[in-house]
Amino acid sequence: MSMTTDAERRGWTQNPEAVKQDILAVALEEFAANGLSGTRVDAIASRTRTSKRMIYYYFKDKLGLYTQALEAAYLKVREGEASLDLDHLPPQEALARLVAFTFDHHRKNPDFIRMVMIENIHNAENLAESQVIRDMNVAAIEKLSDICRRGQEAGVFRDGLDPVALHWQISAVSFFNMSNRPSFSAIFGGDLFEEAGQEAIRQQTVDSILAIVCAKGAQPRD
């Protein structure tokens, strides 16, 4: 683990946004590994380009830093979804791409998974206090709602779809794939978590979600 010198820290004081992002990136790793109570601000400061005093200046206290790190983790998901530019795609292809993105994102961001697991252990007490996270996830449901509406108007999706339930179904497999990887591998071996196994599960996840939403008799996507 590399340490940052005092001279490097002083150089960053002219770029406060970069300093904050550096702190949040390190904080996410520390909180994901140790939880809120087990993380020390001293440990975060030692890995960043700023001081403990400046961490408190930017984030007020450890809980404030934890909350913003959690918000940043959710923001990364939502920004990734926004970058997909799904509006111009046929609804089946748009949904397939969104499902595949979610699966891949969760797989590549284990710290996000661990943070959400920690929140669930503590009944989402801190997450529930974040209006930022609630607002971001409203946008996620709106995106799914739009895809469902377009699919229904095109006659390829069935009526009565619940975007919140659909979001749950997409998240469930994608989240389990990472959250339960250690225990699943210990019991059944790690073959499913090799590249070929992951590609197969991702495709099965896409196909199963499309099977849930497609209207009877609708042609499968190419």
N, C-alpha and C positions, 0 to 999 in steps of 0.2 A: 504494500500500500504506500503510495508516494505522499510525501508531506509537502505542504506549500510554504514557501519562505515568506518572511515579513515583507521583503521588497516586492514580491509578486502580489501579495495582498494589497499593498499600498497602490500598486499600479491599477488595480481593479476598481478603486474607489471612484474613478471618473466614469464608470459604466455601471450604475446601480442596478439596471435591469439584468445585465449579464451576471452580476453578483448574486442577485436573487435566484436566477435560474440555476446557477451553480449550486447554491445552497439547497434548493428544492430537489435537485437530482441526487445529491448525496443523502439528503434527509429521507427521501423515498427508500433508498437502499437500506438505511439504518433502521427505519421504522418497520419495513417489511421483514427484516431479519430479527428484530428484537422487541417489536411492539412499542406502544406509547410509553409504558412505564419502564421498560427495560432499556430504552434509548437514552444516551447521555448527549446533551448539547455539546459538551467538550469534544466528544468523539466526532460529531459532525463538523465542528469548527476546524479540527485538526486535518480534515480531509478537503477543506474548501479553501478558497482564496480570500477569505475574510476572517474576522475575529468573532469570538463568542459574543462580545458586546454588540457588534453590528448585526448578528443574527437576532438578538433581542430587539434591536432598533427596527429592523424590518418586519419582524413577525410577533413582537410583543412578548411571547412566552412559548414554551415548548408545545402547548396545545395548539396555539395559533400556527406554529410551523407544521405540526402534524396535519391539521385541517387543510392547510394550503397544499401540502404534499399530496394528500388524498384527492383534493380538487384537481391538481395538476395531472394526476394519474387518469382521472375520468376525462379530463379535457383532451388528453392524448387520444383516447378512443374516439371521442366525438369529432375531433379534427380529422382523424383518419377516415371516418365515415363521410365527412363533408368533402374530402378530397376525391372520393370515388366518382363524383359527378354522375349520379344515377338517373337524373331527370330525363335524359335523352334516350335512355335504354328501354326496350320493351320490358314490361313488368316482371316477367319470369326471369329474364336475364338480370334485371336490377336486383331482384331478391336473391338470386343465386350468388351474385357478386357480393352483396352485403353479408350473407351467411358465411361465405368463404373468408371474407375479410375478418369477421368477428372471430372465427376459429383461429386464423393465423395470428391475429393480434394478441389474443389471449395466450397462445402458445409462445409467442416471442416476448411477452412481458410478464414473467412470473412474479415480479415485485407487485404489480397491480393485483394479481390474483391473491397474493399473500395479504396485502392491505385489506382487500374486501373480506377475506377469511377472518382477519383480526376483528374487523368491524362486526361481523356476524357473531363472533364469540362474545362480544360486548353488546349484543342486541342493537347494533348500529347507532349507538348513543351519539357519537360525534358526527357521523354521516347525516343523521336526521336533523342536526342543527345547521347544516350547510344549505342555504338557499341556492348557492351557486351550483351545487351538484343537482339539486332538484330541477333547476331551470335547464341545465344541460341535457338532462335525460328527458325532459319534455320534448326537446328538439328531436331526440332519437325516436320517440313514439310518433311524432309528426311525420318523420321521414317514412316510417313503416306504414303509417296511415295513408300517405300519398301513394305508395307503391300498391297497397291493397286496393285503393279506390281506382287506380288506373287499370289494375288487373280485372276488377269487376266490370268496369266500363267496357273493357275489351272482350269480356265474356270468357276469360281464361281462369279467373279466380272465382271461387264460390262465394255466395253471400254469407253474411253473418260472421265474418272474420273479426277477431278482437286483436288489435295491434299490440296491446299490453301482453296478452297471453302469447302471442307470436314472439314477441321480444323475449319473454321468459323461456320459451322453447328453444330459441336460437342460443340464448345465453347458457342454458342448462348444460348442453353437451360441450360447448366451447369452454366453459368454466371447469366442469368436471375433468375434462381432458388434462388440465394442469393441476387443479387442486388435489386430485386423487392419484396423480401419477406415482408418487412414492409407494403408497399402499397397494395400488393395483399391480405395480411392477413386482413388489415383494411377493405377492400371492401368485400372479399369473405369468411373471416374466416380463421383459421389457420390449418384446418384438413389436407391439403395437405403437411404441414410441420411437421406433426407427423411422427413417424418412418415408419408406414405402408404406408402412403401417399408418402413419399420420396422413399421408395423401389419400389413402383408402377411406379412413374415417371421415376426413373432411368432405370427400365426395358423397359418402353415405349421408352425412349430415345435410348437405345441400339437397340431395334427392329426397330425403325424408321431409324436410320443410316444404319443398315444392309439392310433395304428395299431400301434405296437410291442407294446403291452400288452393290447389288446382280444382277447378270445376270438373264435374263428371263429364268425360268425353273430350276434355281439352287436350290438345296436342302437346306432348312434352317439348321442352325447349331443345334446340339443336345443341 
